[in-house]
């Protein structure tokens, strides 16, 4: 009789630029290289990436997910990277069932691969690509509360050997990046990241859901919501009231906060 899987956390990872995979000097790269030591080895990984946006929740159900190079103008080395982890069609069916039971319209996508929001951090966290992985889409036209509810529906997976890995960015204003990468972090980006840290550690879910009105420089840090919405899926999958743990904090390009969190 097999042992009961250990409960896994839900995690939020700021995945940054695809270049992060090729930049070992960055603190976020070094963090991701060692991140797998922070939780038990999963039997499968459900990635919720800011880069798959659909009308309603869709679940990748292919047995062999392709590596999607959904970016332009980067070095050839990035386009030559392939993350060859197997898919998890049976888990896709399980997720579809959980979402339908929670009242969500859900669709299985038999061909969806892994976009860079999923494969670029996984290349560092699990470089052997030997753990099945699949993706769940976000609905960028819906609010944080919708994504919190998605996470609540997915919470049972944490006791079934599944790592819920939400990936986006703690801050995401690409127009205000310091492309020279030579200056200190922007004050407005630091203020936002610290407000989020405080509210996450306090589990002030009401404030977090209302971040657009309450967080400092919210619109400047997130002109659009999509890179923060995956965080709310991880938050929803967490034990109610349990404080989040900030497991990494650094900056890239002056205004890109690379914070990551673990939710128990």
VOBA-1610 file (N, C-alpha, C; in pm, whole numbers, padded with zeros to 5 digits, always signed):
BEGIN
Unk+00085-00119+00000Unk+00000+00000+00000Unk+00089+00124+00000Unk+00069+00214-00096Unk+00155+00332-00107Unk+00126+00431+00004Unk+00230+00504+00041Unk+00217+00603+00148Unk+00136+00722+00100Unk+00065+00783+00194Unk-00010+00905+00163Unk+00087+01017+00129Unk+00067+01089+00017Unk+00159+01198-00016Unk+00160+01304+00093Unk+00276+01365+00113Unk+00284+01477+00205Unk+00214+01598+00147Unk+00151+01677+00236Unk+00084+01799+00188Unk+00189+01893+00130Unk+00161+01943+00014Unk+00248+02038-00054Unk+00195+02179-00038Unk+00282+02278-00043Unk+00233+02416-00042Unk+00177+02454-00178Unk+00110+02565-00183Unk+00090+02636-00309Unk+00197+02745-00311Unk+00254+02771-00427Unk+00361+02871-00433Unk+00330+02973-00543Unk+00379+03093-00520Unk+00376+03197-00623Unk+00519+03234-00654Unk+00554+03232-00781Unk+00689+03263-00826Unk+00683+03378-00925Unk+00762+03481-00900Unk+00780+03586-01000Unk+00880+03535-01103Unk+00832+03507-01223Unk+00917+03436-01320Unk+01011+03527-01397Unk+00983+03659-01397Unk+01073+03752-01462Unk+01082+03732-01612Unk+01186+03788-01670Unk+01212+03773-01813Unk+01257+03630-01844Unk+01229+03580-01966Unk+01285+03450-02003Unk+01437+03444-01989Unk+01502+03561-01996Unk+01648+03567-01982Unk+01696+03517-01846Unk+01605+03511-01748Unk+01645+03467-01616Unk+01710+03328-01620Unk+01666+03244-01713Unk+01723+03110-01723Unk+01871+03113-01761Unk+01916+03223-01823Unk+02053+03234-01872Unk+02137+03331-01789Unk+02086+03372-01673Unk+02153+03474-01593Unk+02181+03422-01451Unk+02281+03335-01436Unk+02309+03277-01303Unk+02352+03378-01200Unk+02392+03498-01244Unk+02434+03601-01148Unk+02317+03663-01074Unk+02195+03645-01124Unk+02080+03708-01060Unk+02038+03630-00936Unk+02006+03701-00827Unk+01959+03632-00707Unk+01837+03544-00731Unk+01746+03588-00817Unk+01626+03508-00842Unk+01661+03376-00912Unk+01758+03379-01000Unk+01805+03255-01065Unk+01860+03159-00959Unk+01944+03212-00871Unk+02004+03129-00767Unk+01897+03073-00673Unk+01798+03156-00640Unk+01688+03108-00556Unk+01614+02992-00622Unk+01578+03007-00748Unk+01502+02903-00815Unk+01581+02773-00826Unk+01711+02784-00840Unk+01797+02665-00846Unk+01786+02580-00719Unk+01757+02644-00607Unk+01751+02571-00480Unk+01609+02559-00425Unk+01509+02611-00496Unk+01374+02620-00442Unk+01314+02483-00411Unk+01349+02380-00485Unk+01287+02249-00465Unk+01318+02190-00329Unk+01418+02244-00261Unk+01452+02194-00127Unk+01355+02246-00021Unk+01268+02340-00059Unk+01178+02403+00038Unk+01049+02325+00060Unk+01023+02224-00022Unk+00900+02146-00008Unk+00927+02003-00054Unk+00840+01908-00018Unk+00858+01770-00063Unk+00851+01760-00215Unk+00912+01656-00267Unk+00908+01635-00412Unk+00764+01603-00455Unk+00710+01679-00550Unk+00572+01653-00594Unk+00563+01535-00689Unk+00444+01480-00698Unk+00416+01378-00798Unk+00376+01440-00931Unk+00328+01564-00926Unk+00290+01637-01047Unk+00289+01786-01013Unk+00292+01869-01115Unk+00294+02014-01098Unk+00181+02075-01181Unk+00100+02157-01117Unk-00001+02237-01187Unk+00049+02380-01191Unk+00080+02428-01311Unk+00129+02564-01329Unk+00016+02656-01371Unk+00004+02768-01302Unk-00093+02872-01339Unk-00013+02993-01381Unk-00003+03016-01510Unk+00085+03119-01565Unk+00007+03241-01611Unk+00069+03357-01594Unk+00009+03482-01642Unk-00001+03486-01794Unk+00064+03392-01862Unk+00074+03398-02008Unk-00025+03308-02081Unk-00120+03251-02007Unk-00228+03179-02074Unk-00359+03240-02027Unk-00418+03321-02112Unk-00540+03395-02079Unk-00655+03345-02167Unk-00764+03303-02103Unk-00878+03249-02176Unk-01008+03304-02118Unk-01117+03278-02188Unk-01248+03326-02145Unk-01292+03261-02015Unk-01267+03131-02002Unk-01299+03057-01881Unk-01185+02959-01854Unk-01181+02897-01736Unk-01066+02813-01702Unk-01048+02695-01799Unk-00929+02687-01854Unk-00894+02576-01942Unk-00777+02499-01880Unk-00778+02368-01898Unk-00678+02281-01839Unk-00603+02209-01950Unk-00471+02219-01950Unk-00391+02149-02049Unk-00394+02000-02024Unk-00432+01922-02126Unk-00454+01779-02106Unk-00369+01693-02199Unk-00265+01749-02258Unk-00183+01670-02347Unk-00084+01582-02271Unk-00050+01468-02328Unk+00046+01377-02265Unk+00190+01423-02285Unk+00213+01504-02390Unk+00348+01550-02420Unk+00343+01701-02449Unk+00347+01784-02346Unk+00337+01929-02369Unk+00457+01983-02447Unk+00429+02062-02549Unk+00538+02127-02622Unk+00588+02247-02543Unk+00709+02289-02572Unk+00766+02409-02513Unk+00728+02527-02602Unk+00650+02619-02549Unk+00603+02734-02627Unk+00699+02851-02606Unk+00757+02899-02715Unk+00848+03014-02708Unk+00768+03140-02740Unk+00693+03185-02641Unk+00597+03294-02661Unk+00660+03429-02628Unk+00769+03460-02697Unk+00838+03588-02679Unk+00918+03615-02805Unk+00961+03741-02818Unk+01025+03783-02943Unk+01150+03865-02913Unk+01250+03854-03001Unk+01368+03939-02993Unk+01471+03900-02890Unk+01467+03775-02845Unk+01563+03729-02745Unk+01672+03647-02812Unk+01780+03616-02740Unk+01891+03541-02799Unk+01848+03402-02847Unk+01915+03351-02951Unk+01881+03219-03005Unk+01883+03107-02901Unk+01968+03119-02800Unk+01978+03014-02698Unk+01845+02987-02631Unk+01761+03091-02616Unk+01631+03072-02550Unk+01536+02991-02638Unk+01542+03014-02769Unk+01452+02943-02859Unk+01495+02797-02878Unk+01617+02768-02839Unk+01667+02630-02848Unk+01638+02550-02722Unk+01586+02616-02619Unk+01556+02547-02495Unk+01422+02473-02508Unk+01421+02351-02457Unk+01298+02270-02456Unk+01287+02201-02322Unk+01169+02214-02262Unk+01142+02150-02134Unk+01055+02029-02163Unk+01109+01910-02145Unk+01048+01789-02199Unk+00973+01707-02095Unk+00926+01770-01989Unk+00847+01697-01888Unk+00722+01638-01951Unk+00679+01522-01902Unk+00553+01465-01952Unk+00433+01545-01903Unk+00322+01529-01969Unk+00198+01588-01925Unk+00128+01499-01823Unk+00004+01534-01790Unk-00070+01460-01687Unk-00219+01460-01723Unk-00258+01385-01827Unk-00399+01386-01869Unk-00497+01342-01761Unk-00459+01243-01679Unk-00550+01199-01573Unk-00570+01309-01469Unk-00463+01380-01437Unk-00474+01493-01344Unk-00558+01604-01405Unk-00545+01626-01535Unk-00629+01726-01602Unk-00776+01694-01582Unk-00813+01566-01594Unk-00952+01526-01569Unk-00993+01555-01425Unk-00902+01529-01330Unk-00930+01555-01189Unk-00953+01705-01166Unk-00869+01788-01224Unk-00882+01933-01207Unk-01012+01982-01271Unk-01040+01931-01389Unk-01166+01967-01456Unk-01285+01935-01366Unk-01281+01819-01302Unk-01390+01780-01213Unk-01402+01870-01091Unk-01287+01906-01031Unk-01290+01996-00916Unk-01349+02131-00953Unk-01311+02183-01068Unk-01361+02314-01109Unk-01511+02309-01140Unk-01553+02205-01208Unk-01696+02192-01239Unk-01777+02178-01110Unk-01724+02102-01014Unk-01796+02084-00886Unk-01807+02215-00810Unk-01711+02305-00831Unk-01712+02435-00763Unk-01794+02539-00839Unk-01854+02500-00951Unk-01941+02591-01025Unk-01876+02664-01140Unk-01751+02629-01173Unk-01684+02693-01285Unk-01712+02618-01414Unk-01730+02691-01522Unk-01726+02629-01653Unk-01579+02600-01683Unk-01548+02480-01720Unk-01409+02440-01741Unk-01398+02360-01869Unk-01283+02375-01936Unk-01261+02309-02065Unk-01125+02240-02061Unk-01118+02120-02117Unk-00990+02051-02134Unk-00932+02086-02270Unk-00806+02124-02273Unk-00737+02156-02398Unk-00639+02043-02426Unk-00664+01960-02527Unk-00580+01843-02552Unk-00446+01872-02617Unk-00420+01999-02648Unk-00295+02030-02718Unk-00209+02136-02650Unk-00256+02195-02540Unk-00184+02306-02478Unk-00049+02261-02423Unk+00057+02333-02462Unk+00190+02309-02410Unk+00221+02398-02291Unk+00350+02425-02271Unk+00395+02505-02157Unk+00452+02636-02207Unk+00392+02747-02166Unk+00447+02877-02205Unk+00564+02913-02112Unk+00630+03025-02143Unk+00755+03054-02068Unk+00728+03087-01922Unk+00604+03126-01889Unk+00571+03148-01749Unk+00580+03020-01668Unk+00565+02906-01736Unk+00576+02776-01670Unk+00715+02716-01689Unk+00760+02704-01814Unk+00882+02627-01835Unk+01009+02701-01794Unk+01010+02835-01801Unk+01137+02902-01767Unk+01172+02886-01619Unk+01077+02904-01524Unk+01115+02874-01385Unk+01136+02725-01361Unk+01057+02639-01426Unk+01073+02496-01404Unk+01209+02446-01452Unk+01262+02509-01556Unk+01396+02472-01603Unk+01499+02485-01492Unk+01476+02581-01401Unk+01569+02603-01290Unk+01532+02521-01168Unk+01401+02510-01140Unk+01357+02440-01017Unk+01371+02289-01033Unk+01327+02236-01146Unk+01333+02092-01173Unk+01398+02070-01310Unk+01530+02090-01319Unk+01597+02085-01449Unk+01593+01949-01517Unk+01568+01841-01443Unk+01562+01709-01505Unk+01433+01685-01582Unk+01335+01772-01565Unk+01207+01763-01638Unk+01144+01625-01623Unk+01151+01568-01504Unk+01103+01432-01482Unk+00977+01425-01396Unk+00912+01540-01376Unk+00786+01544-01301Unk+00675+01589-01397Unk+00565+01516-01406Unk+00457+01557-01496Unk+00408+01698-01463Unk+00379+01774-01568Unk+00336+01913-01549Unk+00226+01946-01649Unk+00132+02028-01606Unk+00026+02077-01692Unk-00010+02219-01648Unk-00084+02288-01731Unk-00118+02428-01703Unk-00268+02448-01689Unk-00301+02552-01612Unk-00437+02604-01599Unk-00434+02750-01639Unk-00529+02792-01719Unk-00532+02931-01766Unk-00589+03026-01661Unk-00560+03154-01679Unk-00621+03260-01599Unk-00725+03332-01685Unk-00808+03410-01618Unk-00909+03491-01686Unk-00880+03638-01655Unk-00802+03700-01740Unk-00754+03835-01710Unk-00864+03939-01712Unk-00980+03904-01763Unk-01094+03996-01760Unk-01173+03983-01630Unk-01134+03888-01546Unk-01201+03869-01417Unk-01111+03922-01305Unk-01172+03942-01187Unk-01101+04008-01078Unk-01026+03909-00989Unk-00948+03961-00891Unk-00877+03871-00800Unk-00968+03773-00727Unk-01091+03815-00693Unk-01183+03726-00623Unk-01214+03600-00702Unk-01228+03614-00832Unk-01251+03497-00919Unk-01135+03400-00907Unk-01013+03451-00906Unk-00895+03365-00900Unk-00874+03306-00761Unk-00913+03380-00658Unk-00912+03324-00523Unk-01005+03203-00517Unk-01123+03214-00576Unk-01218+03103-00578Unk-01164+02985-00657Unk-01093+03011-00766Unk-01028+02903-00840Unk-00933+02826-00749Unk-00852+02901-00674Unk-00756+02838-00584Unk-00825+02753-00479Unk-00935+02801-00425Unk-01008+02724-00324Unk-01057+02591-00382Unk-01101+02594-00506Unk-01146+02471-00570Unk-01031+02372-00589Unk-00912+02423-00607Unk-00796+02338-00634Unk-00726+02290-00507Unk-00762+02344-00393Unk-00690+02315-00268Unk-00674+02167-00238Unk-00773+02079-00267Unk-00753+01937-00236Unk-00632+01875-00305Unk-00587+01931-00415Unk-00472+01876-00486Unk-00346+01876-00401Unk-00339+01968-00305Unk-00219+01977-00221Unk-00198+01852-00138Unk-00305+01778-00111Unk-00294+01652-00038Unk-00285+01531-00131Unk-00273+01556-00259Unk-00269+01449-00359Unk-00136+01447-00435Unk-00034+01511-00376Unk+00098+01509-00437Unk+00120+01611-00546Unk+00030+01710-00556Unk+00039+01810-00662Unk+00092+01942-00607Unk+00196+01994-00669Unk+00247+02127-00638Unk+00170+02229-00723Unk+00097+02317-00658Unk+00028+02426-00728Unk+00128+02541-00739Unk+00174+02568-00860Unk+00278+02667-00885Unk+00221+02780-00971Unk+00187+02890-00906Unk+00138+03008-00976Unk+00257+03096-01014Unk+00261+03141-01137Unk+00374+03225-01180Unk+00325+03350-01251Unk+00383+03461-01210Unk+00351+03591-01269Unk+00463+03687-01234Unk+00426+03799-01171Unk+00528+03896-01131Unk+00472+03986-01022Unk+00550+04006-00918Unk+00503+04091-00809Unk+00483+04236-00857Unk+00567+04281-00947Unk+00544+04409-01015Unk+00565+04384-01164Unk+00495+04463-01248Unk+00504+04433-01391Unk+00466+04554-01475Unk+00555+04653-01476Unk+00539+04768-01566Unk+00661+04770-01657Unk+00649+04707-01772Unk+00764+04690-01861Unk+00808+04822-01923Unk+00720+04921-01924Unk+00758+05051-01980Unk+00850+05130-01888Unk+00858+05091-01762Unk+00938+05168-01668Unk+01057+05088-01613Unk+01100+04987-01687Unk+01218+04912-01646Unk+01344+04992-01676Unk+01444+04971-01592Unk+01577+05028-01615Unk+01655+04929-01700Unk+01653+04950-01832Unk+01715+04853-01923Unk+01866+04845-01905Unk+01925+04949-01847Unk+02069+04943-01818Unk+02098+04853-01699Unk+01995+04831-01617Unk+02006+04746-01497Unk+02118+04794-01406Unk+02132+04926-01397Unk+02246+04980-01322Unk+02205+05061-01198Unk+02076+05094-01188Unk+02032+05177-01077Unk+01970+05096-00965Unk+01937+05162-00855Unk+01871+05094-00743Unk+01726+05065-00777Unk+01661+04978-00699Unk+01517+04953-00721Unk+01437+05082-00708Unk+01333+05093-00789Unk+01248+05211-00786Unk+01169+05216-00655Unk+01159+05335-00598Unk+01088+05351-00471Unk+00943+05303-00482Unk+00878+05336-00593Unk+00737+05301-00607Unk+00717+05150-00620Unk+00813+05081-00679Unk+00803+04936-00689Unk+00831+04870-00553Unk+00928+04923-00480Unk+00957+04869-00347Unk+00839+04889-00254Unk+00774+05006-00262Unk+00660+05034-00174Unk+00548+04934-00198Unk+00522+04904-00325Unk+00417+04809-00358Unk+00452+04669-00307Unk+00574+04624-00333Unk+00616+04489-00291Unk+00610+04474-00140Unk+00647+04578-00067Unk+00644+04570+00079Unk+00502+04572+00132Unk+00413+04646+00069Unk+00272+04644+00109Unk+00215+04505+00088Unk+00245+04445-00027Unk+00196+04310-00053Unk+00252+04212+00049Unk+00380+04225+00082Unk+00442+04135+00180Unk+00371+04145+00314Unk+00344+04266+00357Unk+00278+04285+00486Unk+00139+04222+00486Unk+00062+04248+00381Unk-00075+04196+00377Unk-00078+04044+00361Unk+00015+03989+00286Unk+00021+03844+00270Unk+00061+03775+00401Unk+00157+03834+00469Unk+00202+03773+00595Unk+00094+03787+00703Unk+00015+03893+00695Unk-00097+03910+00789Unk-00221+03835+00746Unk-00221+03786+00623Unk-00337+03724+00560Unk-00458+03816+00566Unk-00432+03941+00528Unk-00540+04038+00516Unk-00599+04023+00376Unk-00678+03916+00359Unk-00729+03885+00227Unk-00819+03995+00172Unk-00893+04063+00260Unk-00982+04170+00213Unk-00901+04282+00148Unk-00789+04321+00211Unk-00705+04425+00153Unk-00641+04377+00024Unk-00597+04252+00022Unk-00533+04199-00098Unk-00629+04196-00216Unk-00753+04160-00191Unk-00852+04157-00299Unk-00883+04297-00351Unk-00861+04397-00266Unk-00887+04536-00302Unk-00757+04612-00329Unk-00654+04538-00376Unk-00522+04600-00390Unk-00522+04720-00483Unk-00610+04720-00583Unk-00614+04832-00678Unk-00643+04964-00607Unk-00724+04959-00503Unk-00760+05079-00429Unk-00668+05105-00310Unk-00614+05000-00250Unk-00543+05016-00124Unk-00391+05014-00134Unk-00335+04943-00229Unk-00189+04931-00236Unk-00127+05057-00294Unk-00009+05097-00245Unk+00057+05215-00300Unk+00105+05190-00443Unk+00079+05287-00529Unk+00125+05282-00669Unk+00075+05157-00741Unk-00046+05114-00711Unk-00097+04989-00768Unk-00100+04994-00921Unk-00154+05099-00976Unk-00166+05107-01122Unk-00030+05123-01188Unk+00060+05193-01123Unk+00194+05209-01180Unk+00268+05075-01184Unk+00248+04993-01083Unk+00313+04863-01079Unk+00245+04758-01165Unk+00113+04771-01179Unk+00036+04676-01259Unk-00063+04752-01346Unk-00018+04804-01460Unk-00111+04870-01551Unk-00228+04778-01589Unk-00201+04649-01595Unk-00304+04548-01614Unk-00283+04439-01508Unk-00387+04361-01483Unk-00386+04268-01369Unk-00314+04135-01393Unk-00295+04095-01518Unk-00271+03952-01544Unk-00149+03893-01473Unk-00044+03974-01448Unk+00074+03915-01386Unk+00063+03901-01234Unk-00041+03958-01176Unk-00064+03940-01032Unk-00174+03837-01006Unk-00262+03814-01102Unk-00375+03724-01079Unk-00335+03582-01037Unk-00227+03524-01092Unk-00191+03389-01045Unk-00166+03382-00894Unk-00117+03491-00835Unk-00093+03491-00691Unk-00221+03459-00615Unk-00335+03507-00663Unk-00461+03486-00593Unk-00507+03340-00601Unk-00465+03270-00705Unk-00494+03127-00711Unk-00418+03056-00600Unk-00290+03088-00585Unk-00212+03028-00476Unk-00269+03066-00340Unk-00309+03191-00325Unk-00369+03236-00200Unk-00497+03159-00169Unk-00579+03137-00270Unk-00704+03064-00250Unk-00681+02919-00211Unk-00572+02860-00259Unk-00542+02721-00228Unk-00480+02704-00089Unk-00445+02814-00025Unk-00381+02810+00106Unk-00482+02775+00215Unk-00430+02729+00328Unk-00513+02709+00447Unk-00569+02845+00490Unk-00699+02858+00509Unk-00756+02988+00547Unk-00688+03046+00671Unk-00644+03171+00659Unk-00582+03240+00771Unk-00435+03213+00792Unk-00381+03111+00727Unk-00238+03079+00747Unk-00152+03184+00680Unk-00055+03242+00750Unk+00027+03347+00689Unk+00111+03295+00573Unk+00123+03376+00472Unk+00213+03343+00361Unk+00357+03367+00406Unk+00448+03295+00346Unk+00590+03311+00376Unk+00663+03361+00251Unk+00727+03476+00265Unk+00806+03526+00152Unk+00936+03447+00147Unk+00956+03371+00041Unk+01072+03283+00031Unk+01181+03341-00057Unk+01150+03452-00124Unk+01254+03522-00200Unk+01210+03666-00224Unk+01307+03757-00223Unk+01283+03897-00260Unk+01409+03952-00324Unk+01395+04004-00443Unk+01504+04074-00511Unk+01441+04159-00622Unk+01524+04237-00689Unk+01477+04319-00801Unk+01562+04293-00924Unk+01500+04308-01039Unk+01570+04305-01167Unk+01526+04427-01247Unk+01618+04485-01321Unk+01588+04596-01411Unk+01519+04711-01340Unk+01551+04730-01214Unk+01506+04846-01139Unk+01365+04843-01087Unk+01272+04786-01164Unk+01131+04794-01126Unk+01059+04660-01129Unk+01134+04552-01149Unk+01073+04421-01157Unk+01100+04346-01027Unk+01000+04347-00937Unk+01014+04275-00810Unk+01000+04126-00835Unk+01097+04049-00788Unk+01104+03906-00815Unk+01059+03824-00694Unk+00973+03879-00611Unk+00930+03812-00488Unk+00859+03680-00518Unk+00883+03583-00431Unk+00814+03455-00436Unk+00761+03422-00297Unk+00650+03347-00294Unk+00581+03315-00169Unk+00543+03168-00164Unk+00541+03116-00042Unk+00490+02982-00017Unk+00365+02994+00072Unk+00260+02922+00036Unk+00133+02924+00108Unk+00107+02785+00164Unk+00095+02776+00297Unk+00072+02645+00358Unk-00076+02618+00381
//
